[in-house]
Each structure stands twice: as C-alpha cells, then as structure tokens.
Amino acid sequence: MLACHPAKKLSFNRTISIGDLVIVYERHDNMKAVTVSEGSVLQNRFGVFKHSDWIGKPFGSKVFSSKGGFVYLLAPTPELWTLVLNHRTQILYIADISFVIMYLEIVPGSFVLESGTGSGSLTTSLARAVAPSGHVYTFDFHEQRAVSARDDFERTGLSSLVTVGVRDIQGEGFPDEFTGMADSVFLDLPQPWLAIPSAAKILRHDGTVCSFSPCIEQVQRSCETLRTYFTDIRTFEVLLRTYEVREGKMESLHGDGSDSNGSRPGKKRQCSDGSYALSSSPPISSVMARPCAEARGHTGYLTFARLKCLS
C-alpha cells in the first residue's frame, strides 16, 4: 500500500508485482483482497483469472478471463482496505475515520497512540496520515487480535509506520515511556473514562484526544472525567447518506410547444376527421439521483477534547 523505505521516503509502486496485495473489484458491493503469486488463479462467476496475467500491469487495470468476463485490479488504499478486511471487531468506516483524522489534527510526522486496535480499520488510515516520518502505536488487550492486526499491517506494507502492542490500557494505562510525547490519542474502549487520566499524561501540551463510544451513557461518563484534564469538549455523531446516480429513460411530457420544463413538444399528426393531435415524444435519456435503499445509520459517538495548558 505505502511501502516506506529506511530513508523515510514513500514508494508508490504503480505496477503489480509478485507478492503485492491487490483489491479485486467485481462490483461496488463485491471486492476481495488477493496476494499476487506466480501460478495462482482467481476463480469467480466471471471466469478464471491467472495471476501471471496481472504482473507488470498498472493498478487500475481491467483484466479479462477466458470467458470474456472482467475485473479491475485496484491498489489497496485505506479506503478500500476498510471495505475488505476481516472483521474481528466492530470497525470504523470512512465517514467516522475522516472526521477523526481531521479533528485530531493528524498530519505527516504526528505521533499517535491508539487503544483498541480491533480490526485495524482506523489504524490503517492513521498510518497513511502520519507517513512518512510519523508513527502510530496501537494497543489491544486481546493477544490474538493484536497478532492478526500485525499480520495485516505487514501485508499492506505499513509495518514500518505502525507498532502493535498487547496491553490492557483501561487497567494499566499507556506505557510511561510515552509520557508527554503523543500529539493525539484515540480511545475505542468499553470504559474509556478509565484511560483518560493516562491519555492526559502522555499527551503533549495542547494535544487532542478522541473517544469512540456506541452508547450515549458512555459519552456522559467520559465527559465527566474529561473535564478534569481537558477543555473544548465536543461530541459528534456522523451520519452518511449515499445516493445512487444512474442513467435512465424518462417519458417526455405532452405540451403545446411551450413546455415549462423545456422539453421538446410532441409532433402533430392528422386524425381521420381532419383535426390535429400531438403524438407522444420518444423517451429522453436522463441522469437521475436517489438515496440508496440501504443507508448506514448510527455507528457511534465521537467525543473530542484538548489538553488543558499549564499556566
């Protein structure tokens, strides 16, 4: 995804090589992550696709099977990775992720700490945001989840930007070695108020914290604790409404030649009694937009706060 060399320069490899991770796009609601290997094939309803035919092609290429079916080979960006990763826990999606990165003021070179790694959806986007010279330290109390997340970051080429640790942040807090070093902290915990004092300790002056909670009761309890150490406390709920844009046929309206919507009038035809009537016009091709039938509703509440400056 974002190969980072020791010289701290990002490498955007635009052609597919053996060992690369590729997002195979079949349709907008059907994608999968595939690692390219010599001699392997991908078989789906569109046919059989040889990995050897992919090597050397640029990301974004359209490749065909022997049956004439096709797929697109896309680069594994954080946005696409969020849609295809294995869900070990509830994950954050693009709307929440982009809001978090903006409000936590995360930029290249930032030092970010996260607790609950989970499936690594947010962590992947955090890594890209801090690249090439920043770093993300993420912790999960569940050892197997941490191991799986570490494997995913190796697979996506982010291991040099992310360090995964096993630690109960609610019970133990963040490691003391990070005291006063973090630019931002993100908490995705069942009881985030237990970790807030530790978050205040490791943040730089004027640092920011964000807590993600699915229930408003968690938000209320967290805000009570935040007031002791933080200021500018704000809570948001991000709701995303997606629209479908399609081309369709629309019947033109009958009119007298001065149609209010600007459509062309129908042609006159002579009836058997000698009178004239307007004939129907052919359908007009038009681009139409409508809300998607399935809309993602409530995901959680995002509470942000800024560390109080010492007088």
N, C-alpha and C positions, 0 to 999 in steps of 0.2 A: 504493500500500500504506500508507505512512505519510508523507504529504506534510508536509514541515517548512517552515514559513514563516520568513522572516528574524527574526521576533520570537521564534523558538525555541519556538513552540507547535505541537504536533502537531495535524493536522487529520484527523479520522476521518470521511471523507465516506461516508455510508451509502447514498447513491443513485448509480446508474450514470449516467455522462455520456459524451459523445463523447471518445474518446482514453483512456478508462480501461482498465486491464488487468483482465480478468475470468477466473476459473478456471471453465471449463465442466465441470460434473460430470455424467458419463453414468452411471457406476457406480464402486464403490470402487477398481477397478483400471483405470479409464479416465477420465482427466481431461486437459484441454488448456488452455493459456493463450491467450486471444484478446483482441486490442485492438479496442475498440468503434469503429466508424466508420460514418457515415451512408451508406446504400445498400448496405452489405455484408451477406452472408448466411453462415450456418454450415450446412453440409450434412453430415449423418451418417446412420446407419442408422435414426434415429428421425424423420427428415424434414428439412425446410428451416426454419431459424430466422432471422428478419430481425433484424439489429442494432437497427433502428429501434424494434422492439417492446421492447427492453431498456432504452432510455433513460428515465430517471426512476424505474425500479423500484429498490427497495432490494436490496442484496446479500443473498443467501439466497433470492431469489425462484425459484419454479418456473414455467418458461415452456413453452408448448406449441407444437408445429408444426402445420401444416395437416393432417397425417396423424393427429394426436392423440398423437403421442409427446411426451416432455418431457425437459428437462434442468434442472439447478439452476445458478444464477449465483452463484458464491461470491467473496468478497473474496480477493485474493492475499496471504494471510498467509505468513510464512516457512515454516511447516509445509507448506502446500500447494505453495508455490513449489519447495521441495526435491523434491517428487514430480513436477513437470512441467518443470523446467529442462532445458536441453540439456547433456548430459554431455560436457564437453570433457576431463575427467579423472575419476578415481575421486572420489566425493563422500562427505561425512559425512552420516549420516541422523539422525533425530530423537533416538534414544537417546543417541548419542555427543554430539550438539550440546548437548542439555540438560545433560548431565553436565559438559561443558567450561565452559559459561557459569556453572554453579553453583560448580564448584571453582576457577575463576579469579576468582570473586567480582566478576563484572562487573555493574555497576549503572548506572542513569542518570547520565550525567556522566563515565563512565570514559573513559580514553584508552587505546586498544587498538591494538597492532601485530600484523599477521599476515603470514606468509610461507609460501607458496604459495596464491595466490588460487584457482587452478584454475577450477572451475565456479561458484564464489561461493555455494555452499550454506551453509557456515558463516558467511560474511561477512554474508549477509542477516540471519541471526539475531543476529549480533553488533551490527549496526546498530540493530536494534529494542531490544536490551538497553541500549545506551548512550544512546538517544534520551531527551530532546530536545537535551541540551546537551553530550553526549559526542561522540567521533569515532573512526572506525576508519580506520587507514592500512594498506592491504594491498598486498603486492608479489608480482610474478610475473616470472620471468626471461624468459618467452615473451611477446613483444610482442603477437602476435595474440590470445592468451588474455586478456591484460590489456585489450585493446581490446574484446573481446566481453563481458568482465565489466563494463566501464564502461558499455557499452550496456545491459546487463541492469539495472544499478542505476538508470540513467536511466528505464528502462521501468517499474520497480517503485516509483519515487518516492523512492529512497534516496540520490540523488547528493549531497545536502547533508550526509549523515552519513558518507559513505564516500569516501576518496580512493584511487585506484588508481595504483600506480607500477610502472615496469618496472625491475627491479634483480635482480642475482644476489646474494642475501643470503648464500649459502654462501661465495661468493668475496670479496664486498665488505663484508659486514655491513650493518647498518641505518645510515641516514644519521646523521652526527654531530649534526645539528640536533635530534635527539630524545633526546640524552643526558640521562638522569635524569628523563624526562618520562612514560614509559609506566607505567600501572597493571598491565597484563597483556600478555603476548606469547604468540602461538600459532605453532608451527612445524609445517609439513607439508612436510617436505623429505626427499630421499633420504639425505642425510648431515647430520642435524640437529646433530650434535656440532660441526660446523664453525661453526655460527651461535650456539652457546651463549655464547661469550665476548662477542659483540656484544649478545646479549639481556641479559646481566648489566649491560652498560654503560648501556643505555638505560632500564632499569627504575628506578622509584623505590625508596627503601628499603622493604623488606618486600613488594616486588612479586612477582608469581607468573608462572610460565612453564609452558606445556604443549606437549609434543611428541607428535605422532601418527605412529606407525610401524606398518606392517603386519607386520614381522618382529621376532622377539624378539632377534635379533642386533643390530639397530639400537638396540633399547632398552638392551641391555647396554653398547654403546659410548657411548651418550648419557649413561647414568648415571655412567660413569667420569669424563666431563667435567663433569657437573653437580656432582659432589662438591667441585670446586674453588671454585665460586662460590655454590652453593645448599645449602639444608638442607631437611629434611622432604620427601625424595624418595619419591614413591609411584607405582606403576604399576597401572593397572586395565585390565580387558577387560570391556566392557559387552555382554551378550548379552540380546536381547529375544525373548520368546516371546509370540506373538499367539494369541488364542483367537477362535474363531468362535462367536457366540451366535445361535442360531436357534430358532424355534418349530416344534415337531414333534408328531406323534401317537405316543402310547405306549400299548401294549396294557395294560389293567389285569390284575392277577393274580387268579386264582381263589382263593377263600378260604372260610372258614366263618363269616364275619361279624366276625372279629377279626383282620383282616389287619395284619401287623406294620408295613407301610408306610403305614397309614392310608387305603388306597384303599377305596372303597365295595364291599361284597360284591355278587356277581352275584345276579340274580333267580332264584328257584326255579321250575322248570317240572315238570309232572307227566308222567311217562313212561307208556307204554301199559300197563305192568304195575302201575301204581298208585303206584310209587315216585317220589321227587322227586330232581332233579339241578339243580345250579347252571348257569345259562346264562351264556355269556360276556358281559362288560360292553362297552359301546362304548369305543373308544379315548379316552384322556384327552389333551387338549391340554397340552403342557408346554414350557417353555423349557429348552433344553439348550445346554451349552457344551463345546467340544472344541478341542484345539490345531489350528492351521492345518497343513495338509499341507506347505506350503512355508514354512519358517522361515529367516530370515536368520541365518547363522552368524557366524563370525569376520569382523570388519571391520578391526580394528587394535588396537594397544595405546596407551593414553593415559598418558603419564608427566608428573606434576606436580612442581613444586619451588618453594620460596620463597627469594628472595634473602637471603643472609646479612646480618644487620645489622652495621654497623661499630661496633666497640667504642670 
